[in-house]
Amino acid sequence: MKRILASLILAAVLPVGFAQTNSPADRSMSLTDCLTEALAHNLDLQIQRYEPQISLYDLHSAYAGYDPTFNFSATRNHNRSGAVGYPSTISDSDSFSSSLGGLTPWGLSYDLGGNVSENRGSSLAQIDTGQYITSRFDNSGGQVGLNVTQPLLKNFWVDNTRVSISVAKNRLKFSEQGLRQQIITTVTDVENAYYELIYAREYLHVQQQALALAQTQLDQDKKRVELGSLAPLDVQQDEAQVAQSRASLIAAQFNLAVAQNSLKNLLTDSYIKWHDVDIAPTATMTPTRQVLDVQDSWSKGMAQRPDLLQAKLNIEQQGIQLKYLRNQIFPQLDLVGSYGVNGSGREFSDALGQYSTGNRPYYSYGAQLSIPLSNARARNGLKTGKANEQQLLLSLKKLEQNVMVQIDNAVKQAQSAWEGAEATRQARTYAEAALDAEQKKYAVGKSTTFTVLQLQNNLTSARSQEIRSLADYNKALSNLAEQEATTLERNKLDLQVK
């Protein structure tokens, strides 16, 4: 009944501009509704979702180091030579070559290739009489074979391609944790914005109640002035109170509009579609005390924090680099071998026919050793890699310590917020009782307008502090979940990166 009366009084005293404004349509939304919208349309999330895709493409590119390469060439040569006054020597040749080469996952490099060429033409030949005659020639030849090289020391158990693949896998996991961090951040932001919107709506209601109280006091005192039981100066105090309450109400309306926009900005990638919608939260900020254990929170944070997992992945990546750098200090010792067949004849078909019979084979095998005399580049590269690893380990230790401090602070903040919410609830209850008692005293002439107005202000302040404390408590729990990286579990969200 009091709320209905306050609403009627408020409608009578609000300026015409407020009374005639067309309010946007309300859209009732639970916190789950808001989170669903944000996970589907939040722009920060849409941007971050591309990172795992890009990392996956990089991984596929790294595997391309094992793709074989095919080469083919065809060449025709023509040559005319000879001294002036003599018949010229003419030669023509056609040659073809092709190869297929690449690298295997165990470091073996191979090159399977072949070539064939045909030479034809004419040349000068001197006979016993001293005369020159022109002789014609036509021949073909070539070979087909396989060449392999297998490292035994340097580039044996790790090489550039294997390092690139391992690093790309590591960076894919890193990007997935980055996406998880962004989801946690977005969900937390939506939670906080949702509670801020509830606070803004409740705060607006508090200011409406304050204006209704002030207007009721003004109306009652005007009647008392007419009856001669109250001095006109007291009415001026009432009017000042009404004006101040109206100003506070206008500020509260602006704050509510800002809170609406803040939440909308997190929910959509098309703000214009939400511009004329007012979100009406269906949840309340009824406090529910949670049992907090800093040791349990530390355990969760150390195991699940995406930034900690990313730091560990950086150390893992450096370990991959160190494995490669250690291998690079070894000498280059390779086994080499080749096998193939030769072919020759007058025409292409003759050489190709000998390839198929395989009766003109060739082969070779052996070892190659290469030892850098100082090897300064590899040795210092390894030292640099070890120093970088120690630096990353210290950075991880510092981050773990910071995480423990952040979680400890978040636990204390949540505990303090709960106690604050309880204290402000009691303060609001006492303020309501004090105002009610003072109004009864005022009705029988045993109090003053100033005292009543002061207690009205106290009640408004107590109500504002209570809802502020409730919002802070809910936000503190949300912040604690973010520090523990349990935000998704808290909101029953299942994250699957595909």
C-alpha positions in Angstrom: 0.0 0.0 0.0 2.8 2.4 0.9 4.5 1.7 -2.5 1.2 2.4 -4.4 0.8 5.6 -2.4 4.4 6.7 -3.2 3.9 6.0 -6.9 0.7 8.1 -7.0 2.4 11.0 -5.2 5.4 10.7 -7.5 3.3 10.8 -10.6 1.7 14.0 -9.3 4.9 15.9 -8.6 7.2 14.8 -11.5 7.7 17.4 -14.2 5.7 17.1 -17.3 8.7 16.1 -19.3 9.1 12.9 -17.2 5.4 12.1 -17.2 5.1 12.3 -21.0 8.3 10.5 -22.0 7.6 7.3 -23.9 9.5 4.7 -22.1 11.2 1.9 -24.1 9.7 -1.5 -23.9 11.0 -3.7 -21.0 12.6 -7.0 -21.8 12.8 -9.3 -18.8 16.1 -11.1 -18.7 17.7 -13.5 -16.2 21.4 -13.6 -15.7 21.5 -16.8 -17.7 19.7 -15.0 -20.6 22.3 -12.2 -20.5 25.2 -14.7 -20.5 23.7 -16.6 -23.4 23.4 -13.4 -25.5 27.0 -12.3 -24.6 28.5 -15.7 -25.5 26.9 -15.5 -28.9 27.3 -11.8 -29.7 29.9 -10.1 -27.6 32.4 -8.5 -29.9 35.5 -9.1 -27.7 34.7 -12.8 -27.7 34.1 -12.8 -31.5 37.5 -11.3 -32.0 39.3 -13.7 -29.6 37.6 -16.7 -31.2 39.8 -16.3 -34.3 43.0 -16.8 -32.3 42.7 -20.6 -32.0 41.7 -20.8 -35.7 44.8 -18.8 -36.7 47.0 -21.1 -34.5 45.5 -24.2 -36.1 46.3 -22.8 -39.5 49.8 -22.2 -38.3 50.1 -25.8 -37.1 48.9 -27.1 -40.5 51.5 -24.8 -42.1 54.2 -26.3 -39.9 53.4 -29.8 -41.2 53.9 -28.6 -44.7 57.6 -29.0 -44.0 57.0 -32.7 -44.9 55.3 -32.0 -48.2 57.3 -33.4 -51.1 58.4 -31.1 -53.8 58.1 -32.0 -57.5 60.3 -30.4 -60.1 60.2 -30.7 -63.9 62.1 -29.0 -66.7 62.4 -29.3 -70.4 65.1 -27.6 -72.5 66.1 -27.3 -76.2 69.5 -26.1 -77.2 70.8 -25.1 -80.6 74.5 -24.3 -81.4 76.2 -23.4 -84.6 80.0 -22.9 -84.6 83.1 -23.1 -86.8 85.8 -21.0 -88.5 85.0 -18.5 -91.3 85.2 -20.2 -94.7 84.6 -23.7 -93.4 81.4 -25.6 -93.0 79.9 -24.9 -89.6 79.3 -27.4 -86.9 75.6 -27.6 -85.9 74.2 -29.3 -82.8 70.8 -29.6 -81.3 69.8 -31.1 -78.0 66.6 -31.8 -76.1 66.8 -32.6 -72.4 64.2 -33.4 -69.8 64.6 -33.8 -66.0 62.3 -34.2 -63.1 62.7 -34.8 -59.4 60.6 -35.5 -56.3 62.2 -34.6 -53.0 61.4 -33.9 -49.4 61.9 -34.6 -45.7 60.7 -37.5 -43.5 59.6 -37.1 -39.8 62.8 -38.8 -38.7 65.0 -36.3 -40.5 65.8 -38.3 -43.6 66.0 -36.2 -46.7 65.4 -37.8 -50.1 65.6 -36.8 -53.8 64.2 -39.2 -56.4 65.0 -37.8 -59.9 66.0 -38.6 -63.4 67.0 -36.9 -66.6 67.3 -37.8 -70.3 68.7 -35.9 -73.2 69.2 -36.4 -77.0 72.0 -34.7 -79.0 72.0 -34.6 -82.8 73.9 -32.5 -85.4 76.8 -32.4 -87.7 80.5 -31.7 -87.3 83.7 -31.4 -89.4 86.2 -34.3 -89.6 89.6 -34.2 -91.5 90.5 -37.2 -93.5 94.0 -38.5 -94.7 93.9 -36.4 -97.9 93.6 -33.2 -95.8 90.1 -32.6 -96.8 87.2 -32.0 -94.4 84.0 -34.0 -94.5 80.8 -33.5 -92.6 79.9 -36.2 -90.2 76.5 -36.5 -88.5 75.9 -37.7 -84.9 72.8 -38.7 -83.0 72.9 -40.0 -79.4 70.9 -40.0 -76.1 71.6 -40.7 -72.5 70.6 -40.1 -68.9 70.0 -41.6 -65.5 67.4 -42.3 -62.9 68.2 -42.5 -59.2 67.5 -41.9 -55.6 69.7 -39.8 -53.2 69.2 -40.0 -49.5 70.9 -38.2 -46.5 70.2 -39.3 -42.9 71.6 -37.2 -40.0 73.1 -39.1 -37.1 74.0 -36.3 -34.7 73.0 -32.8 -35.5 69.3 -32.6 -36.7 68.8 -36.3 -35.8 66.2 -36.3 -33.0 65.1 -32.7 -33.6 65.3 -30.3 -36.5 63.6 -27.1 -37.7 60.5 -28.8 -39.0 59.9 -30.8 -35.8 60.5 -27.7 -33.7 58.1 -25.7 -35.8 55.4 -28.4 -35.4 55.9 -28.7 -31.6 55.9 -25.0 -31.1 52.7 -24.6 -33.2 51.0 -27.3 -31.1 52.0 -25.4 -28.0 50.8 -22.1 -29.4 47.4 -23.7 -30.2 47.0 -24.6 -26.6 48.1 -21.1 -25.6 45.5 -19.5 -27.8 42.8 -21.8 -26.4 43.7 -20.6 -22.9 43.5 -17.1 -24.2 40.0 -17.7 -25.5 39.1 -19.2 -22.1 40.4 -16.2 -20.3 38.3 -13.9 -22.6 35.2 -15.9 -21.9 35.8 -15.7 -18.1 36.4 -12.0 -18.4 33.3 -11.4 -20.5 31.1 -13.5 -18.2 32.4 -11.6 -15.2 31.8 -8.3 -16.9 28.2 -9.3 -17.7 27.6 -10.5 -14.1 28.9 -7.2 -12.7 27.0 -5.1 -15.3 23.8 -7.1 -14.5 24.2 -6.5 -10.7 24.9 -2.8 -11.4 21.7 -2.6 -13.4 19.8 -4.1 -10.5 21.4 -1.6 -8.2 20.6 1.3 -10.5 16.9 0.2 -10.7 16.7 -0.2 -6.9 18.5 3.1 -6.4 16.0 4.8 -8.6 13.2 3.3 -6.5 14.9 4.6 -3.4 15.0 8.1 -4.8 11.4 7.8 -5.8 10.5 6.8 -2.2 12.6 9.7 -0.9 10.8 12.2 -3.2 7.4 10.7 -2.2 8.3 11.1 1.5 9.5 14.7 1.0 6.3 15.6 -1.0 4.1 14.0 1.7 5.9 16.0 4.3 5.4 19.2 2.3 1.7 18.6 1.7 1.1 17.9 5.4 3.1 21.0 6.5 1.2 23.2 4.1 -2.0 22.1 5.8 -0.5 22.9 9.2 0.5 26.4 8.0 -3.1 27.0 6.8 -4.3 25.9 10.3 -1.7 28.2 11.9 0.1 25.4 13.8 3.3 25.7 11.8 5.5 28.5 10.7 5.9 29.2 6.9 9.7 28.9 7.2 9.2 25.2 7.9 7.4 24.8 4.6 10.4 26.3 2.8 12.6 23.6 4.3 10.1 21.0 3.0 10.2 22.6 -0.5 14.0 22.5 -0.4 13.9 18.9 0.5 11.5 18.1 -2.4 13.8 20.0 -4.9 16.8 18.1 -3.6 15.1 14.8 -3.9 13.9 15.6 -7.4 17.5 16.4 -8.4 18.7 13.1 -6.9 16.0 11.3 -8.8 17.1 12.8 -12.1 20.7 11.7 -11.4 19.4 8.2 -10.6 17.6 8.1 -13.9 20.8 9.0 -15.7 22.7 6.3 -13.8 20.1 3.8 -14.8 20.4 4.7 -18.4 24.2 4.3 -18.2 23.9 0.9 -16.5 21.5 -0.2 -19.3 24.0 0.8 -22.0 26.9 -0.8 -20.2 25.1 -4.2 -20.1 23.7 -3.8 -23.7 27.3 -3.2 -25.0 28.4 -6.5 -23.5 25.4 -8.5 -24.9 25.3 -7.4 -28.6 27.3 -6.7 -31.7 24.5 -4.5 -33.0 23.7 -1.8 -30.4 21.1 -0.2 -32.6 18.8 -3.3 -32.2 18.9 -2.9 -28.4 18.8 0.9 -28.2 15.0 1.1 -27.6 14.9 -1.9 -25.2 15.1 -1.6 -21.5 16.5 -4.7 -19.8 14.5 -5.7 -16.7 16.5 -8.1 -14.6 14.4 -10.9 -13.2 17.0 -11.7 -10.5 17.3 -10.0 -7.1 20.3 -9.3 -5.0 19.1 -11.3 -2.0 22.3 -12.2 -0.2 23.3 -15.8 0.3 26.3 -16.3 2.5 29.0 -18.5 1.0 31.5 -20.4 3.0 34.9 -19.2 1.8 38.2 -21.0 2.2 41.4 -19.3 1.0 43.3 -22.6 0.8 40.6 -24.1 -1.4 40.5 -21.0 -3.6 44.3 -21.1 -4.0 44.1 -24.7 -5.1 41.5 -23.9 -7.7 43.3 -20.8 -9.0 46.7 -22.5 -9.3 45.2 -25.4 -11.2 42.8 -23.5 -13.5 43.9 -19.9 -14.0 44.4 -19.4 -17.8 47.2 -16.9 -17.3 49.1 -19.4 -15.2 48.5 -22.2 -17.7 49.8 -19.8 -20.5 52.9 -19.1 -18.5 53.6 -22.8 -18.1 53.0 -23.2 -21.9 55.7 -20.5 -22.5 58.1 -22.5 -20.4 57.2 -25.6 -22.3 57.8 -23.8 -25.6 61.2 -22.7 -24.3 62.0 -26.3 -23.4 61.2 -27.2 -27.1 63.7 -24.6 -28.2 66.3 -25.8 -25.7 66.0 -29.3 -27.0 66.8 -28.0 -30.5 69.6 -25.7 -29.3 71.3 -28.6 -27.5 71.2 -30.7 -30.7 72.8 -27.9 -32.7 76.1 -28.1 -30.7 76.8 -31.6 -32.1 78.9 -32.1 -35.3 77.1 -32.7 -38.5 77.5 -36.4 -39.2 75.3 -37.7 -42.1 74.9 -41.0 -43.8 74.6 -40.5 -47.6 73.7 -42.9 -50.3 72.5 -43.1 -53.8 71.3 -45.7 -56.3 70.1 -45.6 -59.8 70.4 -46.8 -63.4 72.0 -45.2 -66.5 70.7 -45.3 -70.0 72.1 -44.5 -73.4 71.5 -45.1 -77.1 70.8 -43.2 -80.3 67.3 -42.0 -79.4 65.2 -41.3 -76.4 63.6 -44.7 -76.5 67.0 -46.4 -76.3 67.9 -44.6 -73.1 64.4 -45.2 -71.6 64.6 -48.8 -72.5 67.8 -49.3 -70.5 66.1 -47.6 -67.5 63.5 -50.4 -67.5 66.0 -53.2 -67.8 68.2 -51.8 -65.0 71.3 -53.4 -66.5 73.4 -50.2 -66.2 73.2 -49.5 -62.4 75.2 -47.1 -60.3 75.3 -46.7 -56.5 77.3 -45.0 -53.8 77.3 -44.8 -50.0 79.3 -43.2 -47.3 79.4 -40.7 -44.5 80.0 -36.9 -44.2 81.4 -35.2 -41.2 81.4 -31.5 -40.6 82.8 -30.0 -37.3 82.7 -26.2 -36.6 86.1 -25.4 -35.1 84.8 -22.9 -32.5 81.0 -23.6 -32.6 80.5 -20.3 -30.9 77.1 -19.6 -32.4 75.6 -22.9 -31.2 77.2 -22.8 -27.7 76.1 -19.3 -27.0 72.7 -19.9 -28.5 72.3 -22.7 -26.0 73.4 -20.4 -23.1 70.9 -17.8 -24.2 68.1 -20.4 -24.3 68.9 -21.6 -20.8 68.9 -18.0 -19.5 65.6 -17.4 -21.1 64.2 -20.5 -19.5 65.3 -19.4 -16.0 63.8 -16.0 -16.7 60.5 -17.6 -17.6 60.6 -19.8 -14.5 61.0 -16.7 -12.3 58.2 -15.0 -14.1 56.0 -18.0 -13.4 56.9 -17.9 -9.7 56.1 -14.2 -9.6 52.8 -14.7 -11.3 51.9 -17.6 -8.9 52.6 -15.3 -6.0 50.5 -12.5 -7.5 47.7 -15.0 -8.0 47.8 -16.0 -4.4 47.6 -12.4 -3.3 44.8 -11.6 -5.7 42.8 -14.6 -4.5 43.5 -13.7 -0.9 42.3 -10.2 -1.5 39.2 -11.4 -3.3 38.3 -13.7 -0.4 38.7 -10.9 2.1 36.7 -8.6 -0.1 33.8 -11.1 -0.3 33.9 -11.6 3.4 34.0 -7.8 4.1 31.2 -7.3 1.5 29.0 -9.8 3.3 29.5 -8.2 6.7 28.9 -4.8 5.1 25.6 -6.0 3.6 24.5 -7.3 7.0 25.4 -4.0 8.7 23.7 -1.8 6.1 20.5 -4.0 6.4 20.4 -3.4 10.1 21.1 0.3 9.6 18.2 0.6 7.2 15.9 -1.2 9.6 16.9 1.2 12.4 16.5 4.2 10.1 13.0 3.1 9.2 12.1 2.7 12.8 13.6 6.0 13.8 11.7 7.9 11.1 8.4 6.2 11.9 8.9 7.1 15.6 9.8 10.7 14.8 6.9 11.1 12.4 4.5 10.0 15.2 6.1 12.6 17.6 5.8 15.2 14.9 2.1 14.5 14.4 1.5 15.4 18.1 3.8 18.4 18.0 6.7 16.9 19.9 9.2 17.2 17.0 10.4 19.6 14.3 10.3 19.6 10.6 14.1 19.8 10.5 14.4 16.6 12.5 11.9 14.7 10.4 13.7 15.8 7.2 17.0 14.8 8.6 15.7 11.3 9.4 14.2 11.1 6.0 17.7 11.8 4.5 19.1 9.2 6.9 16.7 6.6 5.7 17.4 7.4 2.0 21.1 7.1 2.7 20.6 3.8 4.6 18.5 2.3 1.8 21.1 3.4 -0.8 24.0 2.0 1.2 22.1 -1.3 1.7 21.5 -1.9 -2.0 25.1 -0.7 -2.8 26.4 -3.3 -0.3 24.3 -6.0 -1.8 25.6 -5.2 -5.3 29.1 -5.1 -4.0 28.7 -8.5 -2.3 27.5 -10.1 -5.5 30.2 -8.5 -7.5 32.8 -9.6 -4.9 31.7 -13.2 -5.4 31.9 -12.8 -9.2 35.4 -11.3 -8.8 36.5 -14.2 -6.6 35.3 -16.7 -9.1 37.2 -14.9 -11.8 40.4 -15.0 -9.7 39.9 -18.7 -9.1 39.0 -19.3 -12.7 35.8 -21.0 -11.6 33.5 -18.5 -13.4 32.3 -21.0 -15.9 31.5 -23.7 -13.3 29.8 -21.1 -11.1 27.4 -20.2 -14.0 27.1 -23.8 -15.2 28.8 -23.0 -18.5 30.5 -25.8 -20.4 33.5 -24.6 -22.5 34.5 -26.7 -25.5 37.0 -25.3 -27.9 36.7 -26.8 -31.4 
